[in-house]
Amino acid sequence: MNEAITLLKQLIATPSFSGEEDKTAELIFDFLSAKGVSPQRIKNNVFAYNLHFDSSKPTLLLNSHHDTVRPTSAYTLDPFLPLEKDGKLFGLGSNDAGGSVVALIQTFCHFYDKKMSHNLILAITAEEEVTGDNGIVLVLEHLPKIDCAIVGEPTQMQVAVAERGLMVLDCTAHGMPGHAARNEGDNALYHAIDDINWFRNFRFPKRSPLMGEVKMTVTQINCGTQHNVIPGECRFVVDVRPTDVYENTEIVDMVRKHVKCDVLPRSTKNNASAIDKTHPLVQTAKKINIPLFVSPTTSDQIRMDFPSIKMGVGDSARSHQADEFVYIKEIEDGIQHYIEFLKTFNHE
């Protein structure tokens, strides 16, 4: 337990913004090496196989990420100074997802030299916060067949059996510039408002029994050059959270049929995901009475084409918040719960 807290403090004290995780990758690599594990590293990703890895057995992946978002201006504490106070450990990345990282590392080390019914691979990866291609996607290219995974994200150690996808739409409404004092031009802002109202009010015909409705939220807008010029162009951004009843490409096609603006998705790869309720991972959670839920947030699960659950230390409500923290007790309990879960789990 003390090892986990010490490692987490080191990770907090070492900036690891997405794409800049080289120093924390080094910390994790050195920690595993000191524990007698033989880690490997690809770019800023660190991974390791259990000692008795057997290619004839199914393989369970333990994954979390060590990159962080940048701290907001609302921080009142030094984001890179780990601070213990009132049973909490404060610091950037402590909750998302440092607590899960160190708990999974300790869990992997606990089972490292034990013979099990399945293999274990630990992968602590980069660029999760930006859905980058040099994180879990890169690592999976170098791993053997993965049968299923546990993704360490702050869920209060409950099990997310599904999570919404993520799609960002860059929208551009077009008009014609003109002088605001005269009856000329074609105001692109007004066209954008019409489309924004559609995004706000539209309901997709199909509703997921598991995840509910597709959610679309306009989050950014950029328009105009000065007060007396009719804007000829207005750009806005839509955050879309797809469900399992639509492919992302279907959503884009439907949007384009209803709005006048140009619609360009940044990516259509991040579809919603769900695991079958009969899968051994879900059955294990039920057997040891772990609550199941559907996650409204996304993670590297969306990059995995094999069954997975999301379960980890901390609370998602604290993620990306100023003065981020994790309870010390949450880490201790998380390690125990991960170990109990893996002792109970059987892939058959």
N, C-alpha and C positions, 0 to 999 in steps of 0.2 A: 504493500500500500504506500509506504513512504517513498519507494522508488517511483511509483506512478506520479505522485504529487511533485517530486523533485523534477522529473522529466517535463511535466506540464509547465512548471515554473520556467524551465529553460526555454520551452517552446514559446511561451508568452513573451519572454524577454528578447526573442529573436524575430524581427519582422519577417513575415512570410506572405506578403501580398501575392495574389494569383500571378503566376509567371515568374515570381521572384523568391521561390521557396528553397533555394539551394542550401542555405544555412540550416534550416530546420530538417531538410532531408539528411544532411550530414549528422545532425544530432540523433535522429532516429536510427540511422545506419550504425553509428557508433554504439548506441545503447544496445541494439540487438546483438552486435558483435561481442560486446562485453558479457552478454548473457549466454554466450556459447552458440548462438544461432548464426547461420551463414547467410546473411542478407545479400540481395542483389539490388542494383540501382540502375534505372533508366531515366535520364534527365533528372527531374526532381521527384521521382517516384521510387519508393523503397518497397521491396516485396521479399517474401521468404516462404520456403516450403517446410512442412513438418519433417522431422528426422526420418520417420519411417514411411515416407511418401511412396505409394504403390499405385502405378498407373492403372491397375486392374480394379481399383476401388473408386467410388464416386468422390468428387472433390467439392468441398465447401469453402467458399471465399469469404474472408473477413476483411471488410473494406471500410475505410474512412478517409477523410481528407485533412491535410495539414496546412492548406492555404487559408487565408482570411480576407475579408473585405477590408477596406481602409477605414480607419476610425472616423466617426463623425465629429463635427465641431462642438457637439453637445457634451463631449466627454469632460468630466470634472476631475478624473483621475488620469494619471499617466497610463495610456493603454499598454505600454510595454514594460511596466513595472508590476510584477506579480505581487499582489497584496492580499494577505490573509486577514479577515476581519469577520467576527460574528459567525464563524463556521463557513464563510464564503471565501472563494479564491477569485479575486478580480483580475481582469486583464483581457486584452483583445484575443479572441479565439478560444477563450477558456471554455465557453459553452458550445460554440459552433466552430470546429467540432473537437476541440482539444480534449475534453473529458472523455469522449468516445474513443479518440485515438489512443490515449494512454491505457484506458480500460481494455481495449481490444489487444493492444500489445501485451499487457500482462496476462490476458487470457490465453493468447497464442503461446506465450512462453510457458504457461502452466501445462499446456497439452503438448508442447513441442516434441518431447521424447517419449510420449505415451503411444501405445498401439491402440488404434481406434478402428471403428467400422468404416471410417471414411478418412480421406485426406483433408488437411487444412492448408490453405494458403493465406498468408497475411499480406495485404497490399494497402499501404498508406500513401495516398496519391495526391497529385497536384491539380490545380486549375479547376476545382469543382465549382467555385463561386462564379466563374465566368463561362462554365460549360466548355472549357477549352479542349483541344484535341491532343494536348501533351500530358493528359492526366490518365484517368482510368481507361480511356479508349486506347491509348498507346500501350499501356501495361497489358491489357487483354490480348493484344496482338502477340505478346511474348509468353503467354501462359498456356498450359495445356487446357483441355476441355474442362469448363466449369459447369457443375451440375446445378448449383444453387448458391445463394449468397446472403450474408447478413451485412447490411449497410449501416454503419454507425453514424447516426444523426441524432440530435437531441429530441427524444420522444418520451422522456420520463420513463424509459425502459419498457414502455408499451410497444406493441407490435403493429406497425403500419402494414396492412395487407394490400394496400393500393395507394397510389399517389397520382395526382393530376399531372398532366404534361405541362409544357411551357412553350409558348410561341410568342414572339414579338413581331408586331406589324408596323412597318414604317409607311405612313400614309401621307399623300401629298394631294391637296386640293388646288385646282388651277382656276385663275380668273384673268383679269386684264388690269394692269396698273392705270391709275388716273388721278386727277387732283380731287382731294376730298371736298373742296369748296364748290365743285361743279358737278353736274349730273353726267359723269363720264366714268369709264372703267367698269370692271366687273369684279366685285369684292370676293376674293378667294376665301376670306375668313367666314363670310356668310355661308359659302358652300361647305366649308369645313364644319361649321356649327350644325348644319343639317345632317351631315354624316355622323358627327359625334353623338347627336341625339339618337340616331339609329343604333349605334353601338351601345348606348346607354339603355335602350328600351327593348332591343330585340331579344327574343327567346327562341332558342333552337328547338325544332320539332321533337327531337329525341332527347329523353332524359334518362341518365344512367341510374339504374336501381342502386348501384353501389356508391356513386360519386355525386349524383344530383345533376345540376345543369352546368353546361359550359359557361365559364365566367369570362367576360370581356370588360376591361377597364381602360379608359383613356387616361394616360399618366403624364404625358408631356405635350406641349404645344409651342410652336415657334412661328411667328408671323409678323410681317410688317417691318418697314425700315425707318419710318418717321411718322409723326402725327397727322400730317396733311397729305399723305400718299395712300391711295387705295391699294391694298396689297394684291399683287398678282399671283401670289403663291402662299400657301399655308401648310406647314408640315406638322403632323402630330403622331404620337406613338400610342399603340394599343397593346396592353399586356393581356394575353389570352391564356386561360388555364383550361386546356381540353380535358375531356373525360374519355372513358374507355369505349364509348359508343360511336365516336367519330375519329377518323384519321385526320391528322393536321391538314393534309391537302384538301380534304373534303370541306373543312372549315374555311380555308382560304377561298375555295371556289364559291361557296355560299356567300361569303362576305362580298366578293367582287360583283356578284349578281345584284346586290342591294345598294351599294354605295357608288357615288360618282367619282370619288377620289382614286388616285392610283394606290394600289396596295402591294407592298413588297415585304414578304416574310423574311426575317433574317435567317431562319432555319425552319425546316419542317420535320426535323429528325426526332424532336423530343416529344414523343407521344406519351399519353397516359399509360400507366402500367398497373397490373393487378396480378396476384398470385391465386391459384386455385385453392379453394378452402380445404381440399382433401390433401394438399401437399404436406409432406412430413414436417416442414418448418412451421406451418400453421397448426398442425396437429400437436406438435411439441409445445407450442405456446398455450394451447387449450389444456394440455395435460398438466401443466404446472401453473395454470390459472393466470396467465398474463393477458390483460385486456387487449382486444383487437380494435383497430380504428382505421379510418381512411384519412390520409394526410393531404392537407390542402397545399402543401409546399412541395417543391421538387428537389431532387438530389441526383447523384450519379446513378441511381436506379434506372433513370430514363435512358442510360447508355448501355444497359445490360439486356441481352437477348435470352437470358435464362431466368428461372424463377428466383425471386429475392424478396426479402422483407426488410423493413427499416426499423431499427431498434437501437437506441443509444442513450447516453448519459446527458442529463440536462433537460431544458425546456425550450422548445422552439420559439416561444414568445420572447425569450431573451436574446435571440439571435439578431445580430446587426443593430443592437441597441447600445446606447451610450453606457459606459461603465458596466460592460458585460461581466457576468460572473457565473460560476458554477459552485454548488455546495460541495464541500469536501466529502460529506456523507454520501452524496450522489455518486461520486467516483467509487468509493468503497463498496456501496451497494451494487453499482453497475458491474464491477468485476465479479462479485459473487453471483449475480444473476446470469451473466454471460457463461460462467463456469457451470452453473446448474443447468442452463439451457443446453450446452454442448454435451454434458453428461447424459442428458435425457434424449437428445436428438439421435435418431437412427434414420438413415436415408432410405431404407428398404420400404 
